[in-house]
Amino acid sequence: MIPSYIKFIFSNEGVNIPNLIVYFILNVKNKNDYTIGPLITNERGEITLTKGQLESIINQYNMDSPMDYAGSLDSCIGIDILVESYEELRNRLLALQEFYPQNALSLKNAIKVCMNKNYRIYRKIKFPIIDRNVFVNVEDD
């Protein structure tokens, strides 16, 4: 299905992008998908997701909301990569503030240092993923 880890490398015109806010969405066959993030690229423009990390996130969703989520990493059929523009992130922040204040605070702090500007991408990757390195070209919106 997936290797023990996947390294996503984000770049624009061949230059890696540090401090880029990224969301990952694990697609499942049944019920709701699992959203991971916001995560921020490191100084090399990379985010590494481990198989254990993904399993832990899925288990937490399943425990917190068993009526909405049911599945395992084995039931996932793909992963989406979402990079939103600065304006889209600010709109997301406004939507989170009322019902999920802790999530909003985390996003607010990330926005302060992010390099998202007008970058935007939505990319779908179907499982199985064989390569440990996934290169993601992010273009200006």
C-alpha positions in Angstrom: 0.0 0.0 0.0 2.6 2.6 1.1 6.3 2.4 2.1 7.4 2.9 5.7 7.6 6.6 5.0 6.9 9.0 2.2 8.8 12.3 1.8 6.9 15.0 -0.1 9.2 17.6 -1.6 7.5 20.9 -2.6 9.0 23.3 -5.1 8.2 26.1 -7.4 10.2 26.5 -10.6 12.8 24.1 -9.3 13.3 25.9 -5.9 12.2 24.1 -2.8 9.6 26.0 -0.7 10.2 26.1 3.1 7.4 27.1 5.5 4.6 26.0 3.2 1.4 25.0 4.9 0.1 21.7 3.5 -2.9 19.5 4.2 -3.1 15.9 3.3 -6.4 14.0 2.9 -6.4 10.2 3.2 -9.2 8.9 1.0 -11.1 5.9 2.2 -13.7 3.6 0.6 -16.3 4.0 3.4 -17.4 7.0 5.6 -15.3 10.2 5.8 -11.8 10.9 4.6 -9.0 11.7 7.2 -7.5 15.2 7.1 -3.9 15.6 8.2 -2.6 19.1 8.9 -1.9 21.8 8.8 1.7 20.6 8.4 4.6 22.9 7.5 7.5 22.1 5.1 10.9 22.1 6.7 13.8 24.3 5.5 14.3 21.9 2.5 10.7 22.2 1.5 9.9 18.7 2.7 7.3 16.9 4.8 7.8 13.3 5.8 4.8 11.1 6.7 5.5 7.8 8.3 3.2 4.8 8.1 3.1 4.7 11.9 2.1 8.4 12.0 -0.7 7.8 9.5 -2.0 4.8 11.5 -1.9 6.8 14.7 -3.9 9.7 13.1 -6.5 7.3 11.7 -6.9 5.6 15.1 -7.4 8.9 16.8 -10.1 10.0 14.4 -11.8 6.6 14.8 -11.7 6.9 18.6 -12.9 10.5 18.7 -15.7 10.2 16.2 -16.7 6.5 15.7 -19.9 7.4 14.0 -18.1 9.5 11.3 -14.9 7.5 10.8 -14.2 3.8 10.4 -11.3 2.3 8.7 -7.6 1.7 8.8 -4.6 2.6 6.6 -5.3 -0.6 4.6 -8.8 0.8 3.7 -7.3 4.0 2.2 -7.4 4.2 -1.5 -5.3 7.4 -2.0 -4.0 10.6 -0.6 -4.8 14.2 -1.7 -2.3 17.0 -1.3 -3.8 20.5 -0.7 -1.8 23.7 -0.6 -4.0 26.8 -0.2 -3.3 30.4 -1.0 -2.7 32.8 1.8 -6.3 34.2 1.3 -7.8 30.7 1.4 -5.9 30.0 4.7 -7.2 33.1 6.2 -10.8 32.1 5.3 -10.2 28.7 6.8 -9.0 30.3 10.0 -12.1 32.4 10.2 -14.3 29.3 9.8 -12.3 27.4 12.5 -12.3 30.1 15.1 -15.9 29.6 16.4 -16.1 25.8 16.7 -12.4 24.7 16.9 -10.5 27.4 18.7 -7.4 25.2 19.4 -7.1 24.2 15.7 -7.6 27.9 14.8 -4.7 29.0 17.1 -2.4 26.4 15.5 -3.3 27.6 12.0 -3.0 31.3 13.0 0.5 30.7 14.3 1.4 28.8 11.1 0.1 31.6 8.9 2.4 34.1 10.5 5.4 32.4 9.0 4.0 30.6 6.0 5.2 31.1 2.4 1.9 30.1 0.8 1.4 33.5 -0.9 -0.7 32.8 -4.1 0.4 29.1 -4.3 -2.3 26.6 -4.8 -2.4 23.0 -5.6 -4.8 20.1 -5.2 -3.2 16.8 -6.3 -4.6 13.3 -6.0 -2.3 10.2 -5.6 -3.8 6.8 -5.8 -2.5 3.9 -3.7 -0.3 2.0 -3.8 2.6 4.4 -3.5 5.9 2.8 -4.4 8.4 5.7 -4.4 9.4 7.1 -1.0 10.0 10.5 -2.6 7.0 12.4 -4.1 7.9 15.6 -5.9 5.1 18.2 -5.8 5.4 21.3 -8.1 3.4 24.2 -6.7 2.5 27.0 -9.0 1.2 30.5 -8.5 -2.6 30.7 -8.6 
